Amino acid sequence: MTKLLLCLHVLAAVLAVGPVTVAASMFPQALRRAHSAPDDPAALATLRTLRRICRVYAGIGMAVPLFGFATASSLGVLGSGWLITSIVLTAAAAAVLGLLILPAQDNALTTAQVAGPNPAARLAMLTGVFNLLWATVTILMIVRPGSTTGA
């Protein structure tokens, strides 16, 4: 059962978090394009598509910590420092996505074709923080300080 949970956890991470990181990373550049060409309907359509990918896959991404907790419980490592650190970083990444990136994308979409300040740089920075948090969690999951596997 542990192997199945681990497989589901890794698959959920790859298939859910991956698209969010890519779409969120592409959004600032698409926003710059939309601001520079306010009459281009394709630029606005691209923004809508990227935002939708982020929203849908963020929801699907809720499976990652669920399968992660189940796997950790099955392995008996819920109290491990590396896992607790990963949980905190995952919560931080989720907060950055849910409280900062997604609302900023919504706001940017409503003002994409209006003259004014372009929030693309702030969105790029937030996305970079989100990606760095997930990269750190991934490294912790692979290295697992104190692991008995030797990997």
N, C-alpha and C positions, 0 to 999 in steps of 0.2 A: 504494500500500500504506500510506503514511503517513496518508492521510486515513481509511482504514478503521480503522487502529489508534487514531487519535485519536477517531473516532466511538465505537469500542468502549470506550475509556477513559472518555470522558465519560458514555456510557450506563451503564456499570458504576458510576460514581460516583453518578450520579443515582438509579439503581434499587437500589443496594445500600446506600450510605451514608445516603441520605435516610431510608429506613425505620428504620434503626438510630437515627439522631438523633431522629426523632420518637418512636419507642417508648421509647427510653431517657429522653427528656424527660418522657414521660407517666408513667413508672413511679413516681417519688417521690409524685406526687399520688395515684395509685392505691394506693400503699402506705399513705399517710395514711388513706385511706378504709377500707382493710382493717383497719388498727389501731383505727380508731374504731368499726367495726362487725364485730367478730370472728365473729359468727354469720351473716354475709352470704356465701353461697357465690358470688354474682356478683362480689364484690370479689376473692375469691381467684382466680376464673376469669380475671378481667381481668389480674391480676398474672401468671398463668401464660402467658396469650396474649402479653403484652408481653415477657416474658422470652424466650419462644420466637422471637418476631420478632427480637429483638436477637441471639440465638444464630445463627439461620438466616442472617440477612442479614449478620452479621459474617463468617460463612464465605464467603458469596457475595462479600463485599467484598474478599476476597483477590485477586479479578480486577482490582481498580482499580490497585494498584501493578504487577501483572504487565503489564497493557496500557500503563501509564504508562512503565515501563522500555522496553518495545518501541517505543513512540512516540518517547521521548526518544532512543533509539539511532538510530532511523530519521531523526530530525531532526538528529542530531549535536550534541545539547546536553547530553549526560550530565555534562560538567564544569562547566556553568553554575552560578553561585552561587545563583541563584533556585531552580534545580532541586534542588540539594543541600540547601538550606534546606527546600524542600518535602518532600524525602525524610525528613529528620530529623523534621520536624513530623508527617508521616504515621506514622512509626514511633512517635513519642510518643503520638499519638492511638490507634494500635493497642494500645500498651502500657496506656494508661489504660482502654481498653475491655476488653481481654483479661485484664489482671491485677488491675484494680480494680472496674470497673463490673459485669461479668458475674458474678464471684464474690460481690460484694456483693448482687446481685439474687438469686442462689441462696440466700444466707444469709437475706436478708430474706424470701424466699418460705417458707422452712422455719419462720421465727419470726413470720410475719405475723399469725397468729391467737393468739399467745401474748402475755400481758402482759409488758411490759418496754420497754426503750428502743427507740425507733423510729429506724432509720437513714435515714429519708427525706431529712433535711437534708444529710447527707453524700453520699448518692446524687445529690441535686440539684446539689450543688457539683461532684462528679466529672463529671456529665453536662455541666454548663456548661463545664468545662475541655475536655472532649472536643469539644463543639460549637465552642468558640472556636478550638481547634487546626484543625478542619476548615474553619472560615470563613477562617482565615488562609491555609491551603493553597489554597483556592479563589481567594482574592484574588491570591495569587502566580501561580497558573496563568493568571489573566486578564490581570494587569498585566505580568508577565514583564519585570522590569527588563532593559534592554538589548535588548528585542525590536526586530526590524527591521520589524514590521508596522505600527508607529505606533499600535497600539491600546493 
